[in-house]
Amino acid sequence: MQGRAGYDERTHRSRAQCDGLRLYAQYSSLFFAHTMRYTTQFLLSALAAAQFPAPDAPEIAFLGRSNVGKSSLLNTLVGEKTAKVSQTPGRTRAINFFALLDESKRQKLVFADLPGYGYAKISKSISAGWPEFIEPYLAIRSALKLCVCLVDSNVPAQESDRQLIDWLRAAGRELVVVATKIDRLSGNQRTRNLLALRQGLELEEILPVSAKTGYGVKELWARIDAVGS
Ligand code: GDP
C-alpha cells in the first residue's frame, strides 16, 4: 500500500475521506464552539407590535425570500429548535424571537426570524404581502442592531431583495447580505454569481455561506458577535 496515491496508510482511509473528515471536524468544532457558548430559548411569536418582547438584548433580524435557506442557516447557527419553531404552522407569518443565553442564563442576543417574502412581488411598500407590523418593526425597533439579508447565490439579483435592501439602507439599518447555498456552485460560477449579486444589489460586500457545509458561518458569527459585544 505504501505510496499509493490518494490513500492514507495511518487511517486506512482514502485521501478524499480524510479531507472530508477534517472539514467536518473543523466545521463541527466551530459550530459547537458557539452552541456551547449560547443556549437558545424560544421567546415568543409576535403577530402585532404589542407582542414584541422587551428590548433587553441586541437583536439580529434574519430576512429573505421564501426558500432562500433561512431555516437551514438558523439551524446551523443556533440549532434545530429555532428552525422547527419558525416552521410550525401559524408561526410562518409571525416574527419568531429567540434568546441566546450565556452560561449564566443571561440574554446575550436575540434572533428575530422574520417571515419569508417574495411570493407576491414586493411593491410600493416593502411590506406588501407581509403582515402590517413588519415594516414598523424594521423601522423603529430600538433593539435591532443588525439585519442579516439572505439571497440565494444560485439565483440572480431579485427586485424584491433589492427593494428590501434599499429600504433598510434608507431606514439607516446596519445590514449584512449573505449569499446562501454556496456549496451548490463550482469555483468559477461562485465568483461570477457573487460578483453579479454585488453589482445587482449595489453591495460593497457579500458573505457566501452554506448551511450544508458550514462555509462562511464563522464569518457570519463574527459579524453578529461584533454588534452583540
Ligand atoms: P427557508 O424557506 O428560507 O426557511 O428555506 P429552507 O431552509 O427550508 O431551505 C429551502 C431548501 O433549500 C431546502 O430544500 C434546503 O434543503 C435547501 N438548502 C438550504 N440551505 C442550503 C445549503 O446551504 N446548501 C444546499 N445545497 N441546500 C440548501
Residues whose N, C-alpha, C, O or C-beta is under 5 A from the ligand:
A	BS01	GDP	R65 S66 N67 V68 G69 K70 S71 S72 K181 D183 R184 V209 S210 A211 K212
